[in-house]
């Protein structure tokens, strides 16, 4: 049972009890202290007493509601605040990891360190994905044209970097300029596909493929297949070019 439904049920239960008490109190008062029929002044005093009793009951009911509900709401509010705080941190770490990944990989000492950096960026992004709904609801992605594709956009940037490393067979002795150019061109494929702020996929909703479950590297979305092919085609073209054309111009 969710906290929200529990609180609703508690309020309804207390309201029903309050209504029963109010009716019982009114019937008891009316039975034990019937209103005078002739003396208007005394009748008014009786009515004032009735109202005073009902006010006391109302205060008691309110106190009962607060006593029951506050212990339920306070932990929920605290948990929600902590989740908001964690979501902001996760979003910032993932965004930073992806933005600086190409430069960090190009400056890595060797392939082992470069792969470690890619894995680290993947972990940060996957952690941020666990807060995806909160990140979107809190407006952190207001700058991105299609917030629901932000995780995929970053996933494919990381994948493009990983593909460069896989196809390059890079070692510490290779020209860093070549690696930078390959990284730049591979990422450009992703940016051209999504737009650097998601503007080229604004309003799109990618549907998960039914046959993608438990199939390893099979794309989860129909449109990812064409993006994967575009990245691979671009890198294959780069690999076939002479090294002098891949370095700094």
C-alpha positions, 0 to 999 in steps of 0.5 A: 500500500502506498503512503498516499493511499494510506493517508487517504484512508486514514483521513476518511476513517477519521472523518467518518468517526468525526461525523459519528461523534458529531451526530451522537453529541448532537442527539445526546445534547438534544435529548438531555438538554432540549431547547426551550420552546417559549423563552427565546433568550434561553434558547439562544444560550442553549444554541451557543452551548451546542456550537461550543461543544461542536467546536470542541469536537472539531478541534479534537478531530483536527488534532487527531488527524494531524497526530495520525497523518504527520508521522506518515507525511514527514518521512515521505517528505524527507525521502522525496527531498533526498531523492530530489537532491540525489537526482540533481547530483546524478544528473550533474555527474552523468552530464559532466562525465559525457561532456569530458569523456572524449578529451579524457579518453584522448589524454589517457595513458593507454587503452586500459585507462581509456576503457576504464573512463568509458565504463565510468561514464556508462555507470554515471549515466545508468545511475542517472537513468534511475532518476530519469522521471525525477530529472524530467519532472524537476526541469533539469532537462528544460534545455533539451528539446526531447528530455525523454531521449536525453539518456539515449543521446548520451548513451550513444555518445559514449557508445561512439567513443567506445566504438572509436577505441574498438576500431582504432586498436589504439595504443599510447604510441598512436598520434593523439591527433588522429584519435581526437579527429576520430572521436570528433567525427564519430560524435558528430554523427550522434549530434547530427542525428539528435541535434546537440540539444535534441532539437532534431528529435523533438516530440519523438517517442521511441518504442521499445522493440519487443524482440530486444529483451535478453539479446545482448547488443541488439538495439532496444529501439527501432531507430537505434539500428540506423544510428548504429549503422551510421556511426560504424559507417563513419568510422569505417570510412575514417579507418580507410583514410590515410593517417595523414588525413586523420590528424590535425589539419 
